[in-house]
C-alpha cells in the first residue's frame, strides 16, 4: 500500500460485532484499490476489537486504532489524525456500501477534483429499503452554481422534514484540506447532529461539488437506535447542538442561511420537544406547573 493513498476510509467502531464484518467485506469488494481503511475501536466491550485486529492482520491496507470510549466525534477525529489520503470518507460500522461505491466516487474525484463528491443512499429497514435522493441534477457544480442552485435548498428544499443536500457525512468524499478546517469544531460530548456540524460547513466552504444520482451507501436503520429514551438529558443535547450550529455557520458570508437555520431549528426542536414533554406529562415526575415553565424556557432558544 502506498504511503499516501488517494482515499482514506475512516470507520468508528463501538460494539458492532454483529455487523462489522459485513461492513468491511463490502468495502474490500471494490475494484478501486488505492485506499486505506482506518478502524477506530472506541472502547468496544464486545468482540468488535478482535474483529478489527483480525482484519488489520490480514489486509495491508487496514489499520486499527484502539482508544478509550469517547463518542463518535472523538473517534472520527482520531481517525482523521491518522489519515493520509487526498480524499476522506467515513463509513458507520453497522452500514455497508455497494461494490462500486468508492470505485465510482473516486473516478469522479480524479476527473473533476471537486472538493466534495456526494452520492444518494438507501435506508435499509427491517421490512423494506427506501432510496433517498437529492433534488439537484447530477453533475459538477462550481461556486456560482452552488450559490444559485444548492445553498438556497441545502437544508430546506421546500417540503417540511425534507433536506436538500443530506447532512449525512457517510455518503460523501471530502478533500482532506477542506475537512480538516471543520471536523474539529464538533464537541466530543455532542450526541445529536454530529454529521450536520461537519457536512454543512464543508458544503458552504466548498468551491465545487459533484453530485451523483446513484445510491451507493446502505444506511442500516436499527430499531434500538430509534427508540432511545427521550428524557431531560435530550434537552441539553438539543441545546448544545443548536448553539453549535450557530457558531459553525458563517452568517456574515451567507446571510440567507438565517432562514434555512430557522426552518431547521423548528424541525429539530419538534423531534425532541414533543416526545420529551409527552414523557414528562405521562410519567408525572414533575408538577404540571414546572413542566410548563420548563417548556417555555426551552422555547426561548437561542440561549
Residue pairs with C-beta under 8 A, 6 or more apart in sequence:
1 36
1 60
1 61
2 34
3 84
4 84
4 85
4 86
5 34
5 35
5 36
5 61
5 84
5 85
6 34
6 35
6 85
6 86
6 87
6 106
6 109
6 110
7 32
7 34
7 35
7 36
7 85
7 86
7 87
7 88
7 89
7 102
7 106
7 173
8 35
8 36
8 38
8 79
8 83
8 84
8 85
8 87
8 88
8 89
8 176
9 27
9 35
9 36
9 37
9 38
9 89
9 90
9 91
9 102
10 38
10 40
10 76
10 79
10 80
10 83
10 88
10 89
10 90
10 91
11 23
11 24
11 37
11 38
11 39
11 40
11 79
11 90
11 91
11 92
11 93
12 40
12 42
12 72
12 75
12 76
12 79
12 90
12 92
12 93
13 20
13 39
13 40
13 41
13 42
13 44
13 48
13 49
13 52
13 75
13 93
14 41
14 42
14 43
14 44
14 48
14 69
14 75
14 93
15 44
15 45
15 46
15 48
16 23
16 44
16 46
16 48
16 93
16 94
17 44
17 46
17 47
17 48
17 51
19 93
19 94
19 95
19 220
20 48
20 51
20 52
20 93
20 94
21 51
22 96
23 91
23 92
23 93
23 94
23 95
23 96
24 37
24 55
24 62
26 96
26 97
26 98
26 99
26 218
27 37
27 91
27 97
27 102
28 59
29 99
30 99
30 100
30 101
30 102
30 103
31 100
31 103
32 102
32 103
32 106
32 107
33 61
34 106
35 61
35 85
35 102
35 106
36 61
36 62
36 63
36 83
36 84
36 85
37 55
37 59
37 61
37 62
37 63
38 63
38 64
38 65
38 79
38 82
38 83
39 52
39 55
39 56
39 62
39 63
39 64
39 65
40 64
40 65
40 67
40 75
40 76
40 78
40 79
41 48
41 49
41 52
41 64
41 65
41 66
41 67
42 67
42 68
42 69
42 70
42 71
42 72
42 74
42 75
43 67
43 68
43 69
43 70
48 93
49 66
52 64
52 66
53 64
55 62
55 64
56 62
56 63
56 64
63 82
65 78
65 79
65 82
67 74
67 75
67 78
70 78
70 188
71 188
71 189
71 190
71 191
72 194
73 186
73 187
73 188
73 190
73 194
74 188
76 90
76 169
76 183
76 186
76 194
77 183
77 184
77 186
77 188
80 88
80 179
80 180
80 183
83 176
85 176
86 175
86 176
87 106
87 109
87 117
87 173
87 174
87 175
87 176
88 173
88 174
88 175
88 176
88 179
89 102
89 105
89 170
89 172
89 173
89 174
90 169
90 170
91 97
91 170
91 217
92 170
92 219
92 220
94 220
94 222
95 170
95 217
95 218
95 219
95 220
96 218
96 220
97 216
97 217
97 218
98 215
98 216
98 217
98 218
100 216
101 119
101 216
101 217
104 119
104 212
104 214
104 216
105 117
105 119
105 173
105 212
105 216
106 117
106 173
108 114
108 117
108 210
108 212
109 117
109 173
109 210
112 140
112 208
112 210
113 208
114 140
114 206
114 208
114 209
114 210
115 174
115 175
115 178
115 202
115 205
115 206
115 207
115 208
115 209
116 172
116 173
116 174
116 175
116 178
116 202
116 203
116 206
116 208
116 209
116 210
117 172
117 173
117 209
117 210
117 212
118 134
118 165
118 166
118 171
118 172
118 209
118 210
118 211
118 212
119 171
119 172
119 212
119 214
119 215
119 216
119 217
120 131
120 132
120 133
120 134
120 171
120 212
120 213
120 214
120 215
120 216
120 217
121 131
121 132
121 166
121 168
121 170
121 171
121 215
121 216
121 217
121 218
121 219
122 129
122 130
122 131
122 132
122 215
122 217
122 218
122 219
123 129
123 130
123 131
123 132
123 219
123 221
124 218
124 219
124 220
124 221
125 221
126 221
126 223
129 218
131 215
132 166
132 215
133 213
133 215
134 164
134 165
134 166
134 211
135 153
135 157
135 164
136 149
136 150
136 153
136 164
136 165
136 211
137 211
137 213
138 211
138 212
138 213
139 210
139 211
140 208
140 209
140 210
141 149
141 150
141 208
141 209
141 210
141 211
142 207
142 208
143 206
143 207
143 208
146 203
146 206
146 208
146 209
150 164
150 165
150 203
150 209
151 203
151 204
151 254
151 256
151 257
152 256
152 260
153 164
153 165
154 163
154 164
154 165
154 200
154 203
154 260
155 163
155 164
155 165
155 167
155 200
155 260
155 261
155 263
155 264
156 162
156 163
156 164
156 259
156 260
156 263
156 264
157 163
157 164
160 267
161 267
165 199
165 200
165 203
166 199
167 193
167 195
167 196
167 199
167 200
168 195
168 199
168 219
169 194
169 195
169 198
169 199
170 195
170 217
170 219
171 216
171 217
172 199
174 202
178 202
178 205
178 206
179 198
179 202
181 201
181 202
181 205
182 197
182 198
182 201
182 202
182 205
182 248
183 198
185 197
185 198
185 201
185 244
185 247
185 248
186 194
186 197
186 198
186 244
187 240
187 244
189 240
190 197
190 237
190 240
190 241
190 244
191 237
192 237
192 238
192 241
192 268
192 272
193 241
193 244
193 245
193 268
196 241
196 245
197 241
197 244
197 245
197 248
200 248
200 249
201 248
201 249
201 250
203 209
204 249
204 250
204 253
204 254
204 257
229 279
230 272
230 275
230 276
230 279
231 276
231 279
232 276
232 280
234 272
234 275
234 276
235 272
235 273
235 276
235 294
235 298
237 272
238 268
238 269
238 272
238 273
238 298
239 298
239 301
239 303
241 268
242 265
242 268
242 269
242 301
242 302
243 302
243 303
245 261
245 264
245 265
246 261
246 302
249 257
249 261
251 257
251 258
265 301
269 298
269 301
273 295
273 298
277 291
277 295
280 286
280 291
280 294
281 288
281 291
286 294
